Amino acid sequence: RSTVAPAPAQPLPSAAEVALREQTADQQIRQALNRLTFGPRPGDFERVRAMGVDRWIAMQLDPARIDDHAADALMAHFPTLSMSAADLVREAPPPAAIIAQKRLAQRRAGTGAPSNGRLVLTTEDSMQIRRARQMAQRIVGELQAAKVARAVVSERQLQEVMVDFWENHFNVFAGKGPERYFLGAYDRETIRPYALGKFRDLLEAVAKSPAMLYYLDNWESTVEPDRPALAGRPTARGRYALARARTRRRFGAAPVGAARLDSAIQASRRTRGLNENYGRELLELHTLGVDGGYTQQDVIAAARAFTGWTIARPREGGSFVFRPAMHDAGVKVFLGDTLKPGRGIEDGEQVLDIVARSPATAHFIATKLVRRFVSDSPPPALVKRAAATFSRTDGDIREVLRTIFTSPEFFSTAAYKAKVKSPFELVVSALRAVNAEPDTTPRTARVVAWLGQPLFAHRDPNGYPETGDAWINTGAILNRINFGLAFAAGRLPGVSLPRWQHQIGLDTLPPDQQVDGVIRAVLGGEASPDTRKVLESGENPLLASLP
């Protein structure tokens, strides 16, 4: 269950505030259901109407009070999600580490082939490597499948939407080396508990997460040779040996003298001194934004502040640890604030304090949230009010969202049906529309990938696009049409259109009334003449126009 603290009771919007809304009462319900959830299920519209849209929004903003036993029970189908990095490494060691260990053992026994360096593997060795690779695939597959299944079935829909938002905002890439071992904890312990909490808490959880530390290489960022370390300055050779030893212990690589590992592990062995990756992305993508007023010197100061923020070896839990010997303890100037010399972990924490309370961060996060929930072109007045709420409440994400969801802009005519769904949103909303059973296999997640959005697989730290134009082009439209055809043919797991038709009473109606029922159930009762014509004829002119 979510660990977000229950929200104190908040007054509902006044009659005067409600009067400013341009959408009709029914449109307000559809707007809330389409933005705060991954799409309505049969009966959701009637439930929200009976409760009142503002009371329903207040309930979604307080997920700790929502019973979500079905989603909780569903997670039992994904055992790797609850395993620690240490357990996963023991269960599925990196294949490269297995090979390195075998190579070293053969060299010591004199059974290798030193003339050509080729490794001699027994049948048992090959089976062990195959099992490790299968387990590695299972780890990522379960994570992707669970994300889709929970989005389909959870009653805490806004929380799931916000988990998706923050996992994209703080993007990590599952395909980088041993990153997959950290992803379950990233969702479970880093993002999910803080998705509707204080931004400063979320920011620190991300900064200390092994997933982000490894993805942006901060785990190996160390004090430069010409700067003082907190526990004395190691020599360049000593720092290199320390990095090698950390890598071997952490990811199961072979002892000193073993053959080279695969390129990802080998790259992790090299000592680069100061690494600016996390410091740069913290400012550009996580907080201030590219126009947030920082300089390259601020990036360097931030990177120096986070030296020594690294990862414990798996048998110690594989979690965050601060290593004083790796930390740059010199004086630093960051965004005009001086970080005193001789300190340790406090340097990084002060950097997080500074950026979390910056007006630039308030504006940047408010803009992204308004873009997600209102329009690809965020209304400046709403962004300004949401940013003011962010600053006034010390970065309370829930209150920023409340400002957005009770605004006239959210319920404006311009915002109604103004967003294009991402592939993930498209697939999940279709499944929810027909009350599909959640899929506990990776098959539905593969459909999302086929449509252009493989989950946890965006290589760059900027995450997937946030605007609809990135998802709409000739190829994407054709794929979406093919998805619709496959969906209508019942070829997606958990989808039973005859059962859905029976549930909503369509199966006994004549064709023209079935069209009315589909428009009512899936499109909120609103469809253009062209859409109605396609539904009535069964012929889509777009297919003829595509190459």
Disulfide bonds with the S-S distance in Angstrom:
none
